[in-house]
């Protein structure tokens, strides 16, 4: 579905502050994949997502979707087929609008049909969908989203994401800002939505165990490069200790990032 060929992303070229965020990345994402992306701070995880989503065009290389070159497509154009959920639970919803209005915008991919489409049947459909979150939001359908907790907003964001029927979902540490209970709930929804809606997913995480527990493929990044890939049975046999060892074998140094090791 998505293919990156020798993609590099450089900031501050020709200046003392030059940063090579991505270094000749080549990677292919297939329909139905659930790829977890692991790496310490500055490894290039978010830069990879920014390049795929169109936030920053690559300095060099090619990005294609179903063999169509989308390298220079802007973010708003790729948003038609890419759904992205960020770490901040406030970013995915409009806090000054009601729960039902947020869902309407997501289901119709815009605001043009907001007033004419929010009929009784649609409200009942939304209540049924919200009940699946098991957070009581089906009884708060007219409440402004700004009144919800962070966990509720992130769960609502996940529901809005699947309603927009994206070809690709980018989960950018989408549980990192939540308390353990809500994080566990959002991860359960992630797994359920992936299966029920037959999604294609890439999920960034610092947590090695989470990266091993979820998905059929794993990539580890360091200094803007993909240094390790594992999928299928190979991935299922990996342990956190084995990942740390492989990092040491590849880079010739220990993985010292506390957040990665302690998660």
C-alpha positions as CSV (number, residue, x, y, z in Angstrom):
1,X,0.0,0.0,0.0
2,X,2.7,2.5,1.1
3,X,6.2,2.3,-0.1
4,X,9.2,4.5,0.9
5,X,12.3,4.3,-1.4
6,X,15.5,5.9,-0.1
7,X,13.7,8.6,1.8
8,X,15.8,11.2,3.6
9,X,14.5,14.1,5.7
10,X,17.1,16.8,6.5
11,X,16.5,20.0,8.5
12,X,18.8,23.0,8.4
13,X,20.8,21.9,5.4
14,X,24.0,23.9,5.0
15,X,23.8,25.3,8.6
16,X,25.6,24.3,11.8
17,X,22.2,23.1,13.1
18,X,21.8,20.5,10.3
19,X,19.8,17.4,11.5
20,X,19.3,14.3,9.4
21,X,16.0,13.1,10.8
22,X,15.6,10.2,8.3
23,X,18.5,8.6,6.4
24,X,17.7,6.7,3.2
25,X,14.7,4.9,4.6
26,X,13.3,2.1,2.4
27,X,10.1,0.4,3.7
28,X,7.0,-1.2,2.3
29,X,3.7,-1.4,4.2
30,X,1.2,-4.0,3.0
31,X,-2.6,-3.9,3.3
32,X,-3.6,-5.3,6.7
33,X,-0.3,-4.9,8.3
34,X,0.0,-3.8,12.0
35,X,3.5,-2.5,12.3
36,X,4.9,-1.3,15.7
37,X,7.7,1.2,15.5
38,X,10.2,1.2,18.4
39,X,13.2,3.5,19.2
40,X,14.5,6.0,21.7
41,X,14.0,9.8,21.6
42,X,15.5,11.2,18.4
43,X,15.5,7.8,16.6
44,X,13.3,9.2,13.8
45,X,9.9,7.6,14.6
46,X,7.8,10.8,14.5
47,X,9.8,12.0,11.5
48,X,8.9,8.8,9.7
49,X,5.2,9.5,10.4
50,X,5.6,13.1,9.4
51,X,7.0,12.1,6.0
52,X,4.3,9.5,5.4
53,X,1.5,11.9,6.4
54,X,2.9,14.7,4.3
55,X,3.6,17.1,7.1
56,X,7.2,17.4,5.9
57,X,8.1,16.5,2.3
58,X,11.2,14.4,2.1
59,X,14.5,16.0,1.1
60,X,15.1,13.1,-1.2
61,X,13.6,9.8,-2.1
62,X,10.1,8.7,-3.2
63,X,6.9,7.9,-1.3
64,X,4.2,6.0,-3.2
65,X,0.7,4.7,-2.5
66,X,-0.5,1.8,-4.6
67,X,2.3,2.6,-7.1
68,X,1.2,6.3,-7.4
69,X,3.9,8.8,-6.5
70,X,2.6,10.9,-3.6
71,X,6.0,12.3,-2.5
72,X,4.9,16.0,-3.0
73,X,1.3,15.6,-2.0
74,X,0.6,18.0,0.9
75,X,-0.8,16.8,4.2
76,X,-4.4,17.9,3.6
77,X,-4.5,15.8,0.4
78,X,-3.1,12.7,2.1
79,X,-5.6,13.2,5.0
80,X,-8.2,11.7,2.6
81,X,-6.7,8.3,3.2
82,X,-4.5,8.6,6.3
83,X,-5.8,8.8,9.8
84,X,-3.4,10.0,12.5
85,X,-3.9,9.8,16.3
86,X,-1.4,11.9,18.4
87,X,-0.1,11.6,21.9
88,X,-2.1,14.6,23.0
89,X,-5.8,13.4,23.5
90,X,-7.0,17.0,22.8
91,X,-5.7,17.1,19.2
92,X,-8.1,14.6,17.6
93,X,-11.4,16.2,18.6
94,X,-13.1,19.7,18.5
95,X,-13.6,20.5,22.2
96,X,-16.1,23.3,21.5
97,X,-18.4,21.0,19.6
98,X,-20.7,18.2,20.8
99,X,-19.8,14.5,20.7
100,X,-22.4,13.9,18.0
101,X,-21.1,16.8,15.9
102,X,-17.6,15.4,16.1
103,X,-18.8,12.0,14.9
104,X,-20.8,13.6,12.1
105,X,-17.8,15.4,10.8
106,X,-15.7,12.2,10.9
107,X,-18.3,10.0,9.2
108,X,-18.9,12.5,6.4
109,X,-15.2,13.7,6.2
110,X,-16.2,17.3,6.6
111,X,-18.8,19.8,7.8
112,X,-20.9,20.3,4.7
113,X,-23.5,17.8,5.7
114,X,-23.4,18.5,9.4
115,X,-26.9,20.0,9.8
116,X,-28.9,18.0,7.2
117,X,-27.4,14.6,8.2
118,X,-27.8,14.6,12.0
119,X,-31.2,13.0,12.1
120,X,-32.8,10.6,14.6
121,X,-31.5,7.5,12.8
122,X,-28.0,8.9,12.7
123,X,-28.1,9.8,16.4
124,X,-29.2,6.2,17.2
125,X,-26.3,4.9,15.1
126,X,-23.9,7.1,17.0
127,X,-25.2,5.9,20.3
128,X,-24.7,2.3,19.3
129,X,-21.2,3.0,18.2
130,X,-20.4,5.0,21.4
131,X,-21.7,2.1,23.6
132,X,-18.9,0.0,22.2
133,X,-16.4,2.2,23.9
134,X,-17.9,1.2,27.3
135,X,-17.4,4.7,28.7
136,X,-21.0,5.9,29.0
137,X,-20.6,8.4,26.1
138,X,-23.8,7.1,24.5
139,X,-25.6,9.0,27.2
140,X,-23.5,12.2,26.7
141,X,-24.0,12.5,22.9
142,X,-25.1,16.2,23.2
143,X,-22.3,17.2,25.6
144,X,-19.4,19.3,24.4
145,X,-16.2,17.2,23.9
146,X,-14.3,19.7,26.1
147,X,-16.2,18.3,29.1
148,X,-14.8,14.8,28.6
149,X,-11.7,13.3,30.2
150,X,-8.5,12.7,28.3
151,X,-9.1,9.0,28.1
152,X,-12.7,9.6,26.8
153,X,-11.4,12.0,24.2
154,X,-8.7,9.7,23.0
155,X,-11.3,6.8,22.7
156,X,-13.6,9.1,20.8
157,X,-10.7,10.1,18.5
158,X,-10.2,6.4,17.8
159,X,-13.8,5.9,16.9
160,X,-13.8,9.0,14.7
161,X,-10.7,7.7,13.0
162,X,-12.4,4.4,12.0
163,X,-15.6,6.2,10.9
164,X,-13.5,8.2,8.4
165,X,-12.5,4.9,6.7
166,X,-8.8,5.6,6.3
167,X,-6.5,3.3,4.2
168,X,-3.7,3.8,6.7
169,X,-3.8,4.6,10.5
170,X,-0.8,6.3,12.2
171,X,-0.8,5.9,16.0
172,X,1.8,8.3,17.3
173,X,2.3,7.2,21.0
174,X,-1.4,7.5,21.3
175,X,-1.5,6.2,24.9
176,X,1.6,7.9,26.3
177,X,-0.3,10.8,27.9
178,X,-3.0,8.6,29.5
179,X,-3.2,7.1,33.0
180,X,-2.6,3.3,33.0
181,X,-6.3,2.4,33.2
182,X,-7.3,4.6,30.2
183,X,-4.2,3.6,28.3
184,X,-5.2,-0.1,28.6
185,X,-8.7,0.7,27.4
186,X,-7.5,2.6,24.4
187,X,-5.1,-0.2,23.5
188,X,-7.9,-2.7,23.8
189,X,-10.0,-0.5,21.4
190,X,-7.0,-0.3,19.1
191,X,-6.8,-4.1,18.8
192,X,-10.5,-4.5,18.4
193,X,-10.9,-1.8,15.8
194,X,-7.9,-3.2,13.8
195,X,-9.6,-6.5,13.6
196,X,-13.2,-5.4,13.1
197,X,-12.5,-2.7,10.6
198,X,-9.7,-4.5,8.8
199,X,-7.3,-1.6,9.3
200,X,-3.7,-1.1,8.2
201,X,-1.8,0.4,11.2
202,X,1.6,1.8,12.1
203,X,2.0,2.4,15.8
204,X,4.9,4.3,17.4
205,X,5.8,3.4,21.0
206,X,8.6,3.7,23.5
207,X,7.4,0.5,25.2
208,X,9.2,-2.5,23.9
209,X,6.8,-5.0,25.5
210,X,3.9,-3.2,23.8
211,X,5.7,-3.3,20.5
212,X,6.1,-7.1,20.9
213,X,2.6,-7.7,22.1
214,X,0.9,-5.9,19.2
215,X,0.9,-6.3,15.5
216,X,2.5,-8.7,13.0
217,X,5.6,-6.6,12.2
218,X,8.1,-4.6,14.2
219,X,10.7,-2.1,13.1
220,X,13.4,-0.6,15.4
221,X,14.8,2.8,14.5
222,X,18.0,4.6,15.6
223,X,19.5,7.9,14.3
224,X,17.1,8.2,11.4
225,X,17.6,4.6,10.2
226,X,15.6,1.3,10.4
227,X,18.2,-1.0,12.0
228,X,15.9,-4.0,12.7
229,X,12.8,-5.5,11.1
230,X,11.0,-8.6,12.4
231,X,7.6,-10.1,11.4
232,X,5.5,-13.2,11.9
233,X,7.0,-16.1,13.8
234,X,10.4,-14.2,14.2
235,X,8.6,-11.3,15.9
236,X,6.5,-13.6,18.1
237,X,9.7,-15.3,19.4
238,X,11.4,-12.0,20.4
239,X,11.7,-10.8,24.0
240,X,12.6,-7.4,25.4
241,X,16.1,-8.8,26.4
242,X,16.6,-10.1,22.8
243,X,15.7,-6.7,21.4
244,X,18.2,-5.0,23.7
245,X,20.9,-7.5,22.7
246,X,20.2,-7.1,19.0
247,X,20.5,-3.3,19.3
248,X,23.9,-3.8,21.0
249,X,25.0,-6.2,18.3
250,X,23.9,-3.9,15.5
251,X,25.1,-0.6,16.9
252,X,28.0,-1.9,19.0
253,X,26.7,0.1,22.0
254,X,24.1,-0.4,24.8
255,X,20.6,0.9,24.6
256,X,20.7,3.4,27.4
257,X,17.4,5.3,27.0
258,X,15.7,4.9,30.4
259,X,12.2,5.5,29.0
260,X,12.6,2.7,26.5
261,X,14.2,0.2,28.9
262,X,11.9,0.9,31.9
263,X,8.6,1.0,30.0
